[in-house]
Amino acid sequence: MKLHRLLAFAGLLLPFATAELEAAIMYNGTPILEDFDSLPTSTTTGFFSATIGAQATVSGTSGWEGTRLGGTGTTMNLSAATSATTTTGALYSYGPLGPTEKALGLLTSASHIPAAGVEIVNNSVDALASVTISFTQEVWRLSGAGETPLTNGVSNVMAASWSRTGLGPTSANYLSTGTGFTPVTLLDLISPAPSPVDAAPGPVDGNLAENQALRSATIIFDTPLGVGESFFLRFQDMNDPGADAAVAIDNFSFSAISVPEPSSIITMLLGTLLAGGRLRRRNSANS
């Protein structure tokens, strides 16, 4: 009877364990790609908890998450929009009607300050020496308050940073924790860029090349990221003066360079030594 009760209890816990695992993306040795084209086409009201830092997986993604970092509001929407005409803070699915050409956007207001990011677990057979991240930044709204040195728009920055297992962040708090993260400015979401710095505030088409920029960075670890360890990447917005910019991420790519196994290194060295020995013998025979 005790065994049956234990198995029944384990069965009750299994869905929760599965949900926890589903929040992370597994890196199995091949590049991870996310085009965000499966993002929702309609708004889900109150999708994100009113509790600051409470994370939820963004619908239609392979494991990206979002949260509220602050603001005067309560629950925050996962909003869908074909144009950034609204200034209400939320995470957004930006793009035309239908399941194509979507991008994951961030927009802050006094009521809601969002953050978005992803946990990637090294599920390959090797430790990772470095990772390379690239994506297309899409600007969907230019900021609205005039401020020096810009005449019409304010430059808004949504800061990118990374962390890993052992530095403090966990799967449950990496979007909001204040410790353990390293800035990676090459991946910052910046508006206006590459739009003219003096462009008028308001909505723009993020699918146009003039409102896009390629972001890319390679992160080299001091100590390799071991098998089973997590890599965390996040983008945090802040409430800038006036109506904030809306900036989105599209065509995200993650790849890594593995650390060779010791046996592979030994095999390579032996091969080099044998090749060198053959060359010396050949030279001796010809002399």
N, C-alpha and C positions, 0 to 999 in steps of 0.2 A: 504493500500500500504506500509506503514512504516513497519508493521509487516512482510510482505512478503520479503521486502528488508533485514530486520534483520535476518530472517531465511536463506536467500540466503547467506548472509555474514557469518553466523555461519557455513553453509555448506562448505564454502571455507576454513574456519579455521580448521575444523574437521580433515582432513588428517594430518595436522601439529601436532595437539594435540595427535593424535593416534601414530604418529611416535615417539614423545617424550616419551610416556608411554611405547612403545615397547622396549625401550632401557634398562629398568629396569626389573629385575626378581621379581616376587611376591612370598613372603613366606606365605603360607596358613596354616601353622601348621604341615606340613609334610616335611621331609628332601628334599633338592634340590640336584639333581645329574646331573652332566654334564660329559659325556665321550668324547666329542669332535669328535666323529666318523663321524659326518656330516660336518666336515670342508671341504673346497674345495679340489678337486684333481688336480686343475690346477691353475696357478698363475694369479691373477688379477693385471695388471700393473696400478700403480698410484691410488690404492684403497684408500689410506689415503692422506688427503689434505697436501699441502706444508705448510699450516699455522700451526705454533707451537701450540700444545694444542687442535687443532680441532679434536673432537672425532667422531668415526664412529663405528657402530655395526659390529662385525666380522661375516661374512657370515657363516652360518651353526652352529651357537651357539644359545643358548637360551636367549642371551642378553649380552654377553661379548663385551667389547669395546676396541679399540686401538687408539693410537695417536702417533704423532712424538713429542719428547721432544727437539730435536735439531739435529744438523748435517749440513753439507754443501750442501746437496741435496735439491730437490724440493719435488714432491710427492713421497710417499713411497708405495711399493708393499705389497699386501697380497699374500705371496709366498707359493707354495706347493712344497715339496721336499721329496724324499724317503731317501735322505742322505744329511747331512750338508757339502757338498763339497764346497759350495760357502761361501764367507765371507761377502757378501753384507748385510747391515743392513736392517731388516724388521721384521714384524710379520710373522710367518711361520706355515703352516699346515704340520707337520712332520709325516711320516708314510708310509707304503707300498702303492702301487697302489691299487685303489679301496676304497670303503667307509667303511674301518675297521681300527681299531687301530691307530686312529689319535691322535695327541697331539698339543696343542697350544704353539708355541715356540717363544722365543725372541732372536734376534741376533743383536748386535750393530756393526756399522762401523763408519768411519769418516763422511759418508754422511747421515746416519740415526741412531737416537737413539730412540728406541721404548719404549712404556709403554702399559700395558694391565691391565684390571681390570673389576670389575663388581659392579653394584649397586643393592642391594637387599632391597625391600620395605617390611616392616612388614605389611602384609595384613591378619594376623590372628586376632583372637578375643581378644587376650591378649597382654600385654606388655611383652617384652623379658628381662629376667635377664642376660642371657649370650648366646653366640653363639659358636659353635665348627666347625672348618674348617679343612678339611683334603684333601690331594691329593697326587698323585704320581709325584715326580719330575723325569724327564727323561733328561739325558745329551746326546745331539746329536753331539756336537762338543767340543773338548777340546781346550783351548786357545793356542795361537801360539807363544808367546814371552817368552824366558827364563828369569827368574827373581828370585832373592833370596827371600825365601828359596827354591823355586822350581827350579829344573834343566831344565826341559823340558816345563812345562806349568805354566801359571799364574792363580791363583785362582780368579775367577770372581764371583761377588755377584750381584744379581738382587734383590734389597731391597723390601721387603713386608711391607706394612703399612695399617692402617685402620682408618676410621673416621665415622661420623654419622651426622644426621640432627642436626643443631644448632651450629656446630663447625666451620662453614665457607664454606666447600666444597659444590658444587652444582652438579646437574646431568650433567651440561654442562662442568664443569672444574675439576672434581675430579681426573682425571688422571695426571694433570699437576700442580695444585695449590700447592703453597709452604707452606700453613698454614693449621692447623686443623687436621693433621694426626699424628698418633702414630705408631712408628716402632713395628713390630712383627717379631723378628729375627727367631723364630721357623719356620716361613713360607718362609724365604728367599730362593731364588733359588741360589744354590751354585755349581760351577764347579771348580775342579773335586770333585765329591761326588756321590757315594762312590768309584769311580774309584781311582786307585793308584795315589797318589799325584805327582808321578814322571812319569806319563804316557806321551807318546809322543803326541804332538799337532796334531789336525786334526779330521776328522769325526769319530764318533763311532755310534754303533747301540743303540738308546735310548730305544728300546723294550727289550733289554737284561737286566736281573736282575742286572748284575754287574754295569750297568749304571743308576740304578734307586735308589731312596730313598723316604721313606714315610715322608711327612711333615704334622704336625698336631699341632693345638693350640686351646685353649679355651680362649675366651675373655669375661671377666666379666665386665659389665657396672656399673659405679658409680651410675647412675640413669637409670632405665629401658628404653629400646628402645620402645617408644610408638607405638600404632597402627597408621599406615600411615607414620611413620618415616622411613628414609633410612639408611642403613648400606653400607659403601663404602669399597671396598678392591682393592688394586692396587699393581702392580709389576713394578718397574721402573729400567731400565737398565742404564748403563753409559759406556762411551767409555774408555775401559781399554787399557793398552799398547799392541801393536801388534794386531794380529787377535783375536777377542773376542770369547768366548765360546758361544755355542747355547744350551739353556736349555728350556725345555718345561713342561707344566702342563697337567696332565691327571687324569681322574677319580676323579674329584672334587666333594666334598660333603660338604653341609652346613646344620647344624641342630641347634636347639635352645631350651633353657629351659625357659618356660613361668613363669611369676609372677602370683601366684594364685589370683583370684578375692577376694575382701574382704568378699563377701558372702560365698565363699568356705572356707575361713579361719574360719569364724564364725561357719559354719556348722561343720567343723572338731573339733573345740574347744568344741562345744556343745556335739558332739558325745563322746569326751574324758571325759567330765564331767559326762555325763549320765552313761558311762561305769564304771567310778570310783565310782559313787553313788551306782550302783548295786553291785559292789564288796564289798563295805563297809557294805551294808545291809546283804549280804550273810555271811560275816565274823561275823557280830553281831549275826545273827541267829544261827550260829554254835558255838558261845562261851557260 
